[in-house]
Amino acid sequence: MKTAYLYVRVSTDEQKRKGYSLPDQEDRLLKYCKYNNIEVKGIYREDYSAKNFNRPKWKELFSEIKKKQTEHKNILFVKWDRFSRNIEYAYEMIGKLRKYKTTPIAIDQYIDLSVPENIILQALHLAFPEAENTRRSQNVSNGIRRAKLMGRYPNKAPIGFLNVTLMDGKKTIVPKEPEAEIIKWAFNQVAMNDHKISEINRIANDKGLICSRSYFFRVLRNPVYCGHILIKHNSNENQIIPGLHEPLISESLFYQVQSVINTERKITAKRDDLKAMFFLRGFLTCPVCSQKLTGSFSKGKRKRYPYYHCHNSCSIRIGAVLLNDCYQNKLQELKLSNSCIELFKKILKDQNIKTQNTSYLHTQYLVERKIKEENLTLSKGRKLLIAGILKIDDYNELKKENQVNTKNLKMESRNISNKLKAIDNSNQIKDKALVKIFQKIFRV
């Protein structure tokens, strides 16, 4: 009596498009085995793509086949596209199965391989599924490209945006808070070129923009944030067109950031290294000509050596490492009187309170501006709903998210107001105490 393993496979996409189902395939295979008097050794049900053979149930079936290398076995499936949708992988797997005396058979596309000409027919059955996949992939790519040429963004929304569907069924993207506001802040910070981009990325993460360092760089290079859409025609040719979505930043700011990323960032890093090594530059004077000393690196045989030196031809050169160490050692020898220490504590405490107060006021300003933007966003959404451009489901989702954001922002505003009141209450330094401190200092 002949034996066979039954293999049924379907992907979610195929279920939607063609109505394939595992029970239907299994029922047809069982009827085929009953009619042809074939004993079923096992049924393997797969819900996976056939682009390759890295499938859980197929691996189980292949392991079972390898255990019984001496027996001749058959694997039955409905059509060859259930077996594979890649002709290269299909022939490779057929060779492996032949090694273990196993024959794959499609009951609806049966091929008698004892006839040499039928090898061509098998090749056609294996090639058709791959051609169908390739054609469908090209159609999807062409559809996405056409949408982009029309100024729409059909892909998954980048961070800071949200995918929405308009009343006409077309898809677009709209700003999503609080990520959109953080991205605006990040672009402005990078454009000023006062901090390293990694530091700006860290602060943005603390504010709520959760992304890796590499993704943050992709955000800074993505023209979608200035209202443009990038279309890649091939590896050497790209096209940028105006998009229909609302931009987060201006086009001039975007290209200013590109300039910082590509050129000025390296210069800034080099300048920071020079400042760290030659921090006495501009304060030291030349003992010969009394000009201000500068600093630079001198290239040696093995490494670069830092020196303070004069601009003129007086040949004064002092090792920067030695001079920096001597300066720091001298600083350690300085001692302040107790009265001076007490005064500095008062000054620092007062300065910290002022700095903290300024920071809270700035944060409160940003929070109030965000509340106004949330109200404006909801107002725009309401107008789009009335105009029939925005669907009611998308509006309800936008309204729900808007209410949550507004509630959190108002709570944050109240917390900041309480902190400002606490600072005002604690910022009461008595004049008599300061007078006594100065009197002690002047008597020393």
N, C-alpha and C positions, 0 to 999 in steps of 0.2 A: 504494500500500500504506500502511495506517495505521501510525503509530508511537506509541510510548508509553514513558514512564519508569515503572518499578515502584518503589513505596515500601512497605517492610515495617517495622513498628515494634512493639516490645514493651517493657514495663517489667518489672523484676524482680518487683514486686508482682503483676502480672498473670500472670506465669509460675507463681507459687505458687498463686494463687487459681483461675485459669481454664485453665491448661495451654497458653496461647498459646506459640508458638515461631516464630522467624524462618524456619526451613526449611519448615515447613508452609505458611505464608503465601506464601512465594516459589514453592513447588511449585504451589499453586493458581493463582497469577497467571500463571505460565509456561504452564500447561495452557490457561488462558483465552485467552492471546495466540495460542497455537498453533491452537486451535479457531476463533478469529475472524480468523486471518491478520493478526496485528498484529506489527510488528517492534519488538523491545525495544531501546531506545536506551541503557538503563543501569538498573542495580539499586542502590537505596540502602537499606542495612540500618541500622536505628536501634534502639538500646537506651537509650531515654530516655522521660521522662514527657511526656504530651501536654497539660499544663496551659497551655503557650504554645508558640510556634514558635521559641523560642531553643534549637534543637537542632542539633548539629553537622552531621549528614548532610542534614537539611532545608535548612540554609543552603547546602550544596554543590549540592543539587538546584536551589534557587531561583537561585543564581548561574549555573548552566548554562542555565536557562530564559531568563534575562535576556540571554544572549549571542545567542540566536536569536529576536529579537523579531518577525520577519516570518513565521515558520513557525507553523502551528497545531499545538499539542502537547496530549498527554493525560498525566495522572498517574493511574496505576491503583493501588488499594489494596483490601484485602478488605472492610473495613467503615468507616463514617464515624468510628467511635471510634479507628481507626488514624490518621486524619487530624487530629482534634482532639477534646479533651474540654472545650472552652470555646466556647460558641456565639458570644460576642462576637469572640474572636480568629479563629474559623473564618470568619465572614462577612467580616471584614477581609482575611484571606488570600485568600478566594475573589475579592474585588474586585481585589486585586493580580494574581492569576493571570489574571483576565479581561483586564487591561490588557496582558499579554504573550501574549494569544491562547492561553491554557492552560486546559484543563478538568479538574477533579478528578473522578474516577469511582470509586465503590465497587462492585465486581463483585457482591457479595452483596446490596447494597441499591441496585440500579441505579435511577436516576431520570431520566425523560425530561423535561428542563426546557422543552422546546418546548410542553408542556401547562401552562398557567398554574396549574392547581390543584395540580400536583406541587410547586410551591414550598412549599406547606404541609407536604407529606410530607418534603421536605428539611429543613425547620425542625425537624420532630419527630425525624428521625434525628440531627441535630446537638444537640438539647436533651437527649435521653435520656442520653448519656454524662456530661454535666455534672450532671444530676439524680442519677445513680448515684454520682458522686464526692461530691456534697454530702451525700447520704444516708449514705454510708459514713463520711464525716468526722464527721457528727453522731453516728453510732452509737459511733465511737471516743471522741468527747468525752464522751458520756453514760456510757460504760463507765468512763472515767477518773474522772468526777465521782462515780459510784456507789462506786468503790473508795475514793476520798478520804472520802466520807461514812461509810464503814465504818472509817475510821481508818488505811487503808493508803496507802502512797506509791508509786503505779505508775509515776511518771516516772523519768527518769534521775536517779540519786542526786546530790545536791549535794556539793560538795567537803567532805570529812570523813566521808562515808558511802560505803557499798558496796552495790550491788544484789545481792540473793540471792533464790533461789527455794526456798520451803519444800516439805516432802514432799507437801502437798496441792495443790501447783501454784501457790499464791498467792505474789505477789512482795512483798518488803519491803526495808527498808534497815537496815544495821547500821553501827556506828562503824568507821572505817578509820584506822589509825595510820600515820604519825605526825601526819597532818593534824588528826585529832580533838583531840588534846592541844594542838596549836598554837592551834586555834580556841577552846578553853576558856581558854587563856592570854590570847588577844586580847580576849575578852569581859570578863575580869576587869580587864585593863589599861584598857580604855575606860571601864568603870564607875568606876574610881578617878579618872579625869579629870585625871591628872597630866601626860600627854603628848598631843601632837597626834595625831589619828587617822592622819595620813599617816606619822608616825614609827613608830607601832605597826604599820602595814601594812608598812613597810620591814623592821622587825625580824622580823615574821612571815615575810616572804619569805626572809630570811636563815636562819630556822629550818627552812624547807622548805615553807611554804605558798605555792606559786607561783600568784599571781593578780594581776590588775590592780587599780588603786585603785578603779575603779567597781564591780568585782565584789566587792571587799572590803566596800564599803558595802552591797551587796546581801546579803552574808553576815550582816552585823550586823543587818539588818532582817528576816531570814528567820525566821519563828517555828518552822520545822522543827527548829531546833537546841535549842529548849526543849520538844520533844515535841509540838508542835501542827502542824496542817496547814491551810494557807490555801486556801479554795475561792472562786474568783471567779465569781459568778453573772452579773453584768453590770458595766458601767463604774462604777456608783455603789454597788454592794452586794457586800460580801465577807463570808465566814463563816469563822471559825476554830474548829476542832474538835480534841479530843484525839486524838493519833495512837497507833498500836500500837507504834511503834518506840521504841528506847531514846534518851532525850534526852541531849545533851552538857552542857547547863547547866540551871540551875533557871529557873522561870518568873519569879521575882522579879528575878534577875540580868538576864534578857532585857529586861524593862520598865525596869529601871534604865539599861541601855545606850540604850534608845530615848529616855529623858529626856535623857541626855547628848548624843546626836546632834542632837536637835531644839532644845534650848535652851542648855544649859550650855556647849556647845562654842563658841558665838559669844561668850559672856561671857568665857571663858578666853582666847580670842584677843585680845579688847580689853584684858584685864588684862595680858597679855604685852607688848602695845605700850606701855602706860603704864610698866611696869617697865623696859623698854629705854630709854625716853626720860628718865624721872625716877629714875635709879638713886641719886641723892643725897637723895631724899625721906626724911625721918625722921632725917637726920644733920645737916642745916643748921638753924641757929637764927636767929630773927628779930632783927636788930640793935636793934629798938625795944622789943619786949615779951619777948624771949628765948624765945618759943614755937617749936616745931618747924615748919619750913616744909614745905608740901605742894606738889604740882605738878598742873597741868591745862593743857588747850589753850584758847586764846582765838581765837574766830572773827573773822578779818579780812575785808576786801573780796574778796580773791582766794584765800586759803588760811587754814589754822589755824596759830597760833603757840604754841609751848610756853613756859610760864613757871613758875618757882618763886614761891610767894606765901604769905602768912600767913593763918591762919584769922580772926584778929581784924581790927578796923577800922583797922589802922595803915597800910594801903595799900602795903605793901612788895611789889614785884614785880620779879623778876630774870629776864632771858632765859635759858631752860634751855640752849640751844645754846652761848651764850657761856660760861656758868658751867661746863658740862660740859667744854668745851675747856680752860678755865683749870685745872680740876682735873686733867685728864689731862696737861697740860703740866707742872704741878708734880710730878706723879708721876714724870715722866721725869727730873727734876732730882735725885731721890733716888738715893743710891748706898750700897750695902752694903759693909762691910769684907770682906776675903777670908775671915776667920774665920767671919763670919755666913753668907757664901755656902756655905762648906764645911758648916756646920751644917745649913742648909736643904736641901742636897743629900742629906745623910744622912737627915734627917727625911722628905723626899719619897720617897726610895728605900724607906725602911722602910714609909711609908704605902702606896705602890704595891704593895709585896709583900703587905701585909695585905689590901688591897682585892682583889688578884688571888686571894689564898688564900680569901677569903670567897666570891668568885665561883665558884671551882672547887668549894668545898664545897657551895654551893647547886646547882650543875649536877649534881654527883654525887648529891645527894639526889633531884633530878628524874629522873635516869637510873635510879636504883634503884626509884623509884616506878613508872616506865614498865615496868621488867622485871616487877614484881609485877602490873601491869595486864595485860601480855601473857600471863602465866601464868594470870591469872583469866579472860581472854577465851578462851583455849584450853580451860580447864576448863568454861566455860559452853557452848562449842561441842560439847565431848564429851558433855555432858549432853543437849543438844538432839538430837544424833545418836542417842544411846541411846533417847531418848523418841520418835524417829521424826519429829521436827519439821524437822530439817535433813537435806538430801540428802548422800550420801556424797561427791559431787563438790564440793559447796560446802564441806564440812568439810575435805576434802583441800587445797583451795585456801586455806582459812583457816589450816590447820595449816602449810602451806608458807610462807605470808606471815608467820605468827607466828614460825617458826623463823628466818627471815631477819632479822626485826626484833630478836628476842632476841639473836641472834649479834652484830649491829651494836651493840646497846646494851651488851652485855658488853664488847665491844672498846673502846667509848667510855669505859666505867667504868674499865677498866685504864689507858687513856691518862691519865685524870684523876688516878688514884692515883699514877702515875709523876710527873706534874707537881707534885702536892702534896709528894711526897718530895723532888723537886728544890728546891722552895721552902724546905722545912725545912733542907736542907743549905746553901742560900745565905743563909739568914736568921740568920747568925752574926756579929753586930756586937760587936766587942771593947769592953769597958767602958773600958779604958785609953785607947783612941782618942777616945771621947766626952769623957772627963775632960780630955784635953789640949785639945780644941776649946773647951770651956767656960772653961778657964784662959786661953786666948788672948783670948776675948771679954771676960772681966772685966778683963784687964790693959789693954785698949784704952781 
